[in-house]
Amino acid sequence: MTANKMPPMATPRVASGALFLDGEGRVLLVRPTYKEHWEIPGGYVEPGESPRSACNREIEEELGFKIEVGQMLVVDWAPAEHEGDKLLFIFDANTAATVREQDICFSDGELREWRYVSTEDLENFVPHRLARRVRTAVIASEQRKAAYAEHGIATE
């Protein structure tokens, strides 16, 4: 390698989402208008934006209320076919806010429905990779310890 050439490096897509849990431990899911499956609130990080800032912005845009998310629960290396490398973050939203039904307002038109779903039922709503990531986030929240995951599965 010559002095002026850089070795190849990953340029992953980066996204972040929020974990909201109700009093029964169910996960808040939202249904986008542009997808068949459900998601957690969140989205892609914009250039120059931190994953935490993106998560706060996406919550305000999608759900219509402003919060500051808490601890990072999971960072997941999860490349996807046809999308390349991905780094996906989940932040704890329970330390920041209690969601009340009347607070949720789909102001930007990206979402059409929301509901709380038990962790056992996640695969009925979200792709398997997201179900694994969300379960890892729930465990991280319970343990109050961030997790590193690959394809949604925490590594030691």
N, C-alpha and C positions, 0 to 999 in steps of 0.2 A: 504494500500500500504506500502510495506517495504521500508526502507531507501535507499536500493540499486536499487530499480526498478523505472524506468522512466515511466511516463504515456504514453499512445500511442500518437504519433504525426504525423502530415502529412509530407510526403516527396514528394512534388509536382514536376512534370516536369515543367521546366521553359524555356520559349522561348521569343524571342524579335524580333520585326520588326520595319520597318521604314515607316513613312508616308511622301511620296513625293506627292505634289500637283502641277499641272500645273497652268498657268495663268487663266484658266477657272474654277479652283476649282475641277478638276477631279483628281482621285487617281491613282497613278502608281500601276499597278498589273503586276505580272509575272506568267508565266505558267510553273510549274515544269515538267520535263520529266517523273517523277515517280508518278504523281497524275492526276486525271481527272479534278480537279478544280484549279482555280487560287489562288494566295496568294499575300500578300504584301511582299516585300523583307525582308528576315530575316530567323531565324531558332532557333534551340535549343541552350541553354546556356550550355557550356561544364563545367565539374567540375573545381572549382576554378576560374571561369570566371564571371565577372559581367554582368548583362543584357545589359548595355550600350556597353561594350567591345564586347560582342557577336554580337550586332547589327552592329557595325562598321566592325567587321570581316566578317560577312555574306554579307554585302553590297560589300565589296571588292572581296570576293570569287564569289558571284553570278553575280554582275553587272560589275566587272572589274575596278572599280575606288575607290579611298580611300577618305573617309570623316570622320569627327567627328560629330555624330548626336547631336542635341540640346536637348531641354527640354523633359523630360518624359511627355507624354501626357496622357497615360492610363496605369493602372495596372488592370488586369481583372482576377478575380477568376473564372475559367471556367472548372470545372471537365468534363471529357468526358468518356462516356461508353467505356470500354475496355482499357482506358488509365489512369484512376485514376485522382487524383487532378492535376490541372494545374494552374500556375501563368503566365500570358501572358502580356508582356510589349509592348507598342508602343511608339517610340521616334519620335520627330519632325526632319525630314531630310531637310526641306525647309530652315531652318536658316543656314544650313551648306553648301548647294550646290544647284546650279541650274543644273538640269539634261539636258544635250544636247543629242540628239539622237546618235551622233557620240561617246559619252562617254561610252555608254552601250555596254559591250562586255561580252558574256556568256563564261567566261574563264574556268569554272569548269565542264561544261556539265550538270549541274542540271536543267538549264532553257532552254526553247526553244522559248519563245515569250514574249513580253511585250506590254503593251498598257495603255493608260489613260482611265479611266472609270468614268462616273458621279456617284455620290453617289446614285442617284435614280436607277441606273442600276446594282448596286453591286450584287444583288441576282442572276443575270443572269450569274455570273462568280464565285462567292465565296459562301461557306456555310453561312447560315443565321447567325450563331453565329459570324462569322468573319465580315459580313456586319454590324451587330450591333456594334461590337467593333470598326470598322473603322469609322463609323458615330460618335461614341462617341469621337474618337480621333480628327476628323475634328472639332467638336464643341469645344473641349478642346483647340485646336490650335487657333481657332477664339477668344476664351475667354482668351487665354494665362494663362490658369489655368489647372493644372493636375486633372484628374478624377480617382476615384476608381469605378470599375464596377464589377458586378457579371453577368456572362453569357452575357457580352457585353453591359449591360445596366447600365448607371451611377447611383449611389446611392447618396442621399443627405448627 
